[in-house]
């Protein structure tokens, strides 16, 4: 790569003790550069065209300079900004983009659902995403350390950790099932193609079975295949597909009740161990190792989606599935439920309030443009959801065409789509094991991208909270410990009742609790810490203040939308079911306890913090508990400028944060004092030189009073 740089001139600046060579953008006649530490745009110089030359740049470093190093050498940074963007895309783009969004879209008006979806993205998704990225990047701390901004609200960070723990436990179980299906696809014939297996029941009817019977009779062509398949479906009072029976009776060997755990499914347990080992190895060096892995895990799913899309749209009936997916039903735009689903999908899809966004951004360099990153990642996430809908519904349209049934009868969401409906559709394709391997490999990568961030969130929070040199040096041991605990807690989900518990955690662990956590975070940052203070922090970090639109959203619009999501979630609540199974009341109670366990951290820690804060009255203790910690601000000393610059004062507290103007005035006074002292010393030296060796003074220019 070639880079346009200066060769001879150097500059001095108040941020540096020695002259430095600046780098920036400009043209042949003018070179204007911002100070890399404080972004002082007045640091500039006009140069002639002869001052420019082209030299090669290796790893972003100029020859003769040291190679690029981490800005935060103690904690580490991303290798480059692409790693952060790919990791964040992998975190946001998960299984929900494939198995939830397409279903919500067709259920809520098809193409008409896109209108409220993108409105919610603009007014809620992107602003909250930017808020969390800027929050973590400014403090260079995980989801616990950032709450030096207002120590009383540190319980919000603990709530984020609890949510990430729940999600990390069951998310890896889904990944391990995808691993299992991936391995079982390595055959000539997919095991869920026919109904002639020991686990099948008399109710099983497979399209390929009907096709085989027709070919055996050899009485007609492809038309007879379709007729025979439809006849088999119609003649059955209740059809179950081979893929459904393979899922229920072989993979899960599902029990009849959530309390009946039965035995551990050893193949699933082995895949769960494999999944945790993969996650641990990818995070063994923290963001240094995961940042390299995401070059593959975050990009390859798009290649697989494109391959499946091209294959899907070339199939008969694919256009019907896509029409069903996109045909707008504009009357549904007036339905409040559609707007609630759109807001919920945006909120949960972007991973807000999980703690992962704060954690990933904390490894950015201080002056990274996280505003740009938040827009890129948010739009990429939503575009992926829409794109995945084409992939899913083109194949489902082909399946509905083959079965001669409406698309609505084969459409599904969640595990039912990933492990029943879509696998059955893949059996209808030529070389079906290849397409099955590609599909489940894509699910594995999508899940791992999210799982990396969930585990890193927990590990970073623990390491930052303890903060000793030993634990920072031995962070891989912490990662291993968290992975082992996660594996042990996931073992019950591999039993015969595991699917019941998985869906229970999915419905309660990350439901209204996330909404409450996000709402409290907005209130704390904007109203307890103060929106003006936070806007100045962002300006100091980025070099420009947050755009007016985002300032309005942070203060007013986004909290209102979050409140709307919370109310909608409560109003629309229905007891969860799995197929025909209705969860008993005691299991729903456990689900509510899981949901409340993350929220209860907030008031408990707030009361603890108030009790430990100084003050004679409760009001004084409350005020001190809400006040920002003196350590709040940029993590590195060179970034603590302006009101974060440490200055020694005569106060009893010893260290005091003074505004930049007072700091400069104090510095000027000190410099004047030093100049006066130097002048006095110089005068004393001159006086000594003028004296002779005998102690007499030269008086050529001094009049003699006696003569006068």
Secondary structure as UniProt FT lines:
FT   STRAND          2..6
FT   TURN            14..15
FT   STRAND          25..26
FT   STRAND          31..32
FT   TURN            36..38
FT   TURN            41..42
FT   STRAND          44..45
FT   HELIX           49..51
FT   STRAND          52..58
FT   TURN            59..60
FT   STRAND          61..62
FT   TURN            63..64
FT   TURN            73..75
FT   HELIX           81..92
FT   HELIX           95..99
FT   HELIX           101..107
FT   TURN            108..109
FT   HELIX           110..112
FT   HELIX           113..120
FT   HELIX           121..125
FT   HELIX           126..139
FT   TURN            143..144
FT   HELIX           145..149
FT   HELIX           151..153
FT   HELIX           154..184
FT   TURN            191..192
FT   TURN            198..199
FT   TURN            202..203
FT   HELIX           207..217
FT   HELIX           222..235
FT   HELIX           242..245
FT   HELIX           246..251
FT   TURN            258..259
FT   HELIX           266..282
FT   TURN            283..286
FT   HELIX           287..297
FT   TURN            298..299
FT   HELIX           300..313
FT   TURN            316..317
FT   HELIX           318..326
FT   HELIX           330..334
FT   HELIX           336..349
FT   TURN            350..353
FT   HELIX           356..361
FT   TURN            362..363
FT   TURN            366..367
FT   HELIX           370..403
FT   HELIX           407..409
FT   HELIX           415..416
FT   HELIX           417..421
FT   HELIX           422..426
FT   TURN            427..428
FT   TURN            430..431
FT   HELIX           432..466
FT   HELIX           469..473
FT   HELIX           475..490
FT   HELIX           491..494
FT   TURN            496..497
FT   HELIX           498..508
FT   TURN            509..510
FT   HELIX           512..523
FT   HELIX           524..528
FT   TURN            529..530
FT   HELIX           531..542
FT   HELIX           548..552
FT   HELIX           553..557
FT   HELIX           558..571
FT   STRAND          577..578
FT   TURN            579..580
FT   STRAND          581..582
FT   HELIX           585..612
FT   HELIX           618..626
FT   TURN            630..631
FT   HELIX           637..639
FT   HELIX           642..644
FT   STRAND          646..648
FT   TURN            652..653
FT   STRAND          655..657
FT   HELIX           660..690
FT   TURN            693..694
FT   TURN            700..701
FT   TURN            705..707
//
